[in-house]
Amino acid sequence: MMKAGPSQEDIRRHNLGTLLRFVHLRGPASRAVLAETLGLNRSTIMALTSDLTSAGLVREELPRGPGRRAGRPSLVVRPESTRVYVLAFEVGVDRLVVARVGLGGVVLDRREGVRARDSDPADLLGVLVAGARSLVRKAERDAVCVGAALGFPGTVRRSDDTIMFGPNLDVGGLRLGDALSRRLGLGIPVSVCNDANLGALAEHERGAGVSCDNLIYLHGDVGVGGGIIAHGRLLGGDEGFGGEIGHMVINPGGRPCACGSKGCLEAEVGERTLLDHAGREEIPGQPGRDAVRAIVAAADAGDIKAREALHRVGTWLGLGVANLVNLFNPGMVIFGGTLRDIFLGAAAQIRSVLATSALAAPREKVKLRTATLGDDTTLVGAAEFAFAEVLSDPVQVLTRLRAPETV
């Protein structure tokens, strides 16, 4: 039997999602630009924008400012950033962030605080809930929250969003997303994802890797994590544990790692290792990224010990990148979190090791870049993950969320 093709309704839903995704990621666009870019005729674009406008997802208006062409102007389609939003959470090793992010990627409001490294799950949950409730109260009366996601620096099982392992937090199979969803009472689930995976998604969608469909994102935050984008999609593996690049053994018998092994990439290039090599102690209450930046600044100022520390860490980081280049043939490797600063301080050494340790063919065109989204890479990724459902089926999702509850 021949398989039936997509129905007209399926095509309409796909086109609605494609158009909304375009203005969400690329910003306001005229009907003419949308028709040309999406390969649809103007009458179809007009019908799609009418549906999205009726749903409250976009608005149409005349072009602003100078440079308007003579004749009848093409209306500009803009995402309704203040009326449609998501909640994005980031649990860092030393900070907690909650943001209300509008359609189009606009950060409407945020709450940020220091996370004590000995905090327990109950304290963590309380701070996140309080921050999110504060943001929701400040939203416009007719605004609707269409999703929520949380980035966590640990191992997360995607099938049920269970945190299997987290540094400095006794999680014990914690389902933080479920607990957050119940406490918030917004009628939407809170997805939980590994922070480095979200970083990869963010840099691919809005950062250094926008034009690259095969990239690796390396994230440092005490430990080291990684996210892999292959053919434009996040590579998660069978249970969502893919990308644990920090636990790739690069120095057998080397420094002990928190995972129980020795010589992992994380153990050889992490924050604590850099502090040890530089002869510095961890300062209680000082975020790790500040300590790393201080060492990079000291090396720039001529501190010999700081330079040697960056050289040693850069050697191992370069070897790790060489292995990844050989395995995945990425078009780009992006350094984020504390690794962004380490790369800036040890780029020459990293490139030197890559040149001698990676195969010539895959390393020939690979680009090494730093995260352009800075310290908010994970937060931006959480927002994009939370928007995923409404971008795939806009009208259906909004209709479901706005429907009155039945008893």
N, C-alpha and C positions, 0 to 999 in steps of 0.2 A: 504493500500500500504506500502511496505517495504521502509524504508528510505535508500537512497543511501549512501554508505560509502565515506570516503575521497578519492579524486582522487590522482593519482600519483603526480600531480603538488602540491596538498595540502600537501602531505607527504614530498615532497622535500622542500617546503618552511618552513615547521615546522622544519625539520632537519637542514636546513641552519641556522635558528634562534637559535636553541638549541646549535649548535656547536659554533656560534659566541658569544652567551651569556656565554658559558662556558669559552672561552679564555678571554672574556671581564672582567668577575668577578674573575676567578681563575688564570689568567695569562697564559703565553705561555705553550703549551703542545704538546707532540709528537703525531704523528698520532696513534701510538700504545696505548698511554694513552687515547686518545680520543675515539678510537674504544672500548676499554675495559669499559670506564666510561659511554659512551653514549649507549652502547649495539648495536653498528652497526659494520658491517664487514669492513675490511680495504679498499676494493674497493669502498664502499660507502663513507667512510671518504675521500678517495683520490678524488672522484668526487666532493664532497661538498667543500673541501678546494680549489680545482681548480676553482670552480665557485666564491667563495669568494675572491680568489686571483685576478681573472680577473676583479672583480668589484672594486678592490682596498681597500678591507676591511681588509684583512690579507695578510701576506707574509709567505713563507716557507723557512727555512734555516737549515743548519746542526747544530747539537747540539754544544753548546759552552762549553769550559772549560774541566777540568778533569772528570773522571768518565764515559767516553764513553765506551760502550760495544764493544767487538770485532765483526767483521762482518759488514754487511751493516747497517748503522745507520738509525733510523726512523726520518724523517724530523720533525722539530719543527714548530708549527703554532703560529705566533705572531700577535696580533692586530696591525693595521696600526695607531698608536696613533697620529702621526703628520699630517696625511692626512685626517683623519675623526674625527671631533670634535663636541662638543656642547658648547653652552654658558649657564653658570649657574649664576644666580643672587640671591643675598641674601639682602633683606631689613630688617635689624635689627632695634631695637629701637634706638640704638646709633651708628650703623655702616652700611656702604653700601659696598658690595663686588660684583665684576664681575670677572668671571674666564672663561678661555678657557680650556676645559677639553677634552683630547683625548680619543679615544676608548681604553678601558682597564683601565679607571679611572685615567689616568695620568693628573695632573694639569700642563698644558703647560705654562700658564701665568696667571696673575691676577692683578686686580687693587682694592685697598681697601682705604676707607676714612671714616672719622667721619661723622655721620648724625646728623644734628642739630634737636633737638626734636620739634622745631617749624617750620620745613621745610614744604613747600606746595607741592602738587602733581607735579606742573610744574618744580620746582627745583629738585625734586626727579627724574623725568623723564630725565631731562637734564644731570644729573650726570651719570645715568645708561647708557644712549645712548652714551655719550662721552667715557666712559670706554669701552663699548663693541666695538665701532668703532676702538678704539686704538688697542684692542686685535685682531680684524679681520684683520687689516692692517698688523700685524706682522705674520700672518699665512702664511704657504707656498703657493706658487702661485697655485698649483694644489689641495690644501686642500679644503674640502667641509664641511660646517656646516650642520649637519643633524637634529638639534633640539635646542630648548631653553626653559628654565623653570626658574621661579622666586619663591622664598620662601618669604612669607609675614607673619608677626606676627598678624594675624587677621582672621576674618571669610570670607571665600571665597566660592562662589557658583560655583560648578564644571560645571554646564551645560553651562555657558558662561564665567567662570573665573572672575566674577564680585566680587570685594572686597566690602563686605557689612558693615564691621566694622574694624577699625584699630586704635590702640592706638596712641595718639599724632599726628594723621593725619586726617584731615577732608576729607574723601574719597568720601562720598556721592554717592555710587554706581559706583566707579571708575573702568574702564576696562583698567587697567594698561598694561596688556599683549597685547591688541590690539594696544594701543598707541605705545608701544615699537616696535612691529612688523612693524608697518607702518614707523616709524622713521629709523629703521635699514635697511629696504629694502632688506632683504636676501631671501625673498620668503618663509619664514617659520613662523608659528605661535609661540608665546611665551606663554606657559602655566603658569598659576599662581596658586600656591597651598599654603595651610597653612604650616607654617614653621615646626610645630611639626609633622605633617603628613609626611613631607619630612624627618625629623629626624628619624622617625620610619623606613621609607623605607631604609635610609642610614645605620642605625645600623643593620638592618636585612640583607642587602645585603653585607656590607663591615665591619661592626663593631662588637660589643659585641654579637649581636644576630644572627650571621651567621648560627649557628646550631639550632636555635629555631624558630619554625613556629608559635608560639603563644606568643606574647610579647606586652608589653605596654611601650611606650617611653614618659617620662615626661620632658617637656622643660621649663626652666625659662628664661625670658628676660623681666624684669619689671613685666609682667604678667606671667601666667602659662598656657601652652597648653599641649595637649597630642595627641599621635598617637597610633592607635591600629592595630597590625598585627594579623589576625585570619586565621589559616590554610594557612599561607604563603602569604596572600593577605591583602592589606591595607583596613581597614574597614572605609568606607566613609559616609555611611548613605544615605538617600533618595536624599538629595540635596548637599551632600558633607560636611555637617556641623558636621558630626560625630567626636567624639574625643575632644569636648570642655570640657575636664576634669577640667580645671581651674574654671569652673562655676558650678561645683557640690557643693551644699551647705553642708558644714560639721559642721557649727556652727550657727544655726538659731539665728538671732538677733545680730550676731557678727559684725566685721568690715565692713563698706560700701565698695562695689565693683564698679568698673567702669561700670559694666553692668547694674547697678541700683538695684541689689539685695544686700543682706547682708550675711556675713559669708561664701562666696564662698571660695574654696580652694585657688584661686589666692589672695583673700583679706587677708587670714590668713598666707600664706607662701611666698608671693611675696617679691621682693626686697625692696620696700618701707616699708613694715611691719617689715622686719628684721632690717632695719636702725632705725625705730622708737623704737623698743624694745632695740636696742643696744645704744640708745641715741645719734645717729649720724644723721647729716643732709646730704641730697643729695648735692654733689659738682657739680656745673655747669661745663659741659665739661668733667667730669670724667665718663667713661663708667660704667654702673651699675655692670658689672661683676667684675670690679676692686674693687668697694666698698664692694661687697659681700666677695670677697677673703680677703680683709683687715680685715673684722670682723672674718672670720674663722681663720686667722693668729693670730689675737689678742686673740681669745679664746684659741688657742693652747699655746700661751705665758702666759696664766694665767689670762687674763682679765675677771673678774667675770661677769660684765654686758654683755659682748659678749657671754660668755658661757650660761648665762640665756636666752639671745635672741635666740640662736641656739636651746636650749632645748625647748622653747615655740613653735618655728616654727617647730621643729622636731616632736613635739607631734601632731600637726595638719597634718603635711605631712604624718606621720605614719598612722593616721586615714584615710586619703584620700586613701593611698595605700591599707589599709585593705579593704575598700569598693570596690576598683577596683579588688582586688584579689577574693573577694566573688562574684562579678558580672561576671568576665571574665575568671577566673581560668587560668591566664597566666603562662607560664613556666619561664618568666623573666620579671622584671621591670627594666627599664634603666633610669637613671637620667642624663639629659643633660642641657646645658646652665648653668645658675646660680644655678640650682638645683643640678648639679653635685658637686659643691663646698659645698652647704648646706648639701647634703648627706654625704660627706666626714667629715664634721664637726659635724654631728648629727646622724651618723649611728646607734649608740647604742640605742638612744632614739627611732628612727624610727623602728628599729627591735623589741624593747620592746613593743611598741604600737601595731605593727602588730601581735605579738605573743598573745596578750590579746584580740584583736578586730576582727581578721579574723577567719573564720571557720578553724578548724584543717585540714580538708581534702585538700582544695585548697591551703593552705599556706605551706603544708608539703614540697613540692618540689620547690616552687617558689624561684628563685634566684634574688637577688638585685645586680645590677651592675651599674657602671658609663659608660657614653658614651666613647668609645675608640677613636672616631674621633674628640674629643675635640671641639674646637670652630668652626670647619668646618663641623659639622654634617649636618646642613641645606643645606650648599652649595653642599656637596657630594650628598645629597638626590635630590637636584634640577638637578644635572647632570644625575643621574640615571633615573629620571623621563623623562628628555629630550631624553635619549637614547632609551626609551622604544619602540618607533615605529620602528626604524631601527633594533632593536634586534628581533622584531617579524616578520619582512618581509624585510630582509637586501637588497637583490638585487633590489626588486621592489622600495623601498624607494630611494635608491641611483640612480637608473635609472631615476626616476621622477625628482629628484633634479638636475641632470646633463643634463637633456634634454634641448635643446635650446628653449627659449621662442618663441612662435608664436604670431604674431600680428593679 
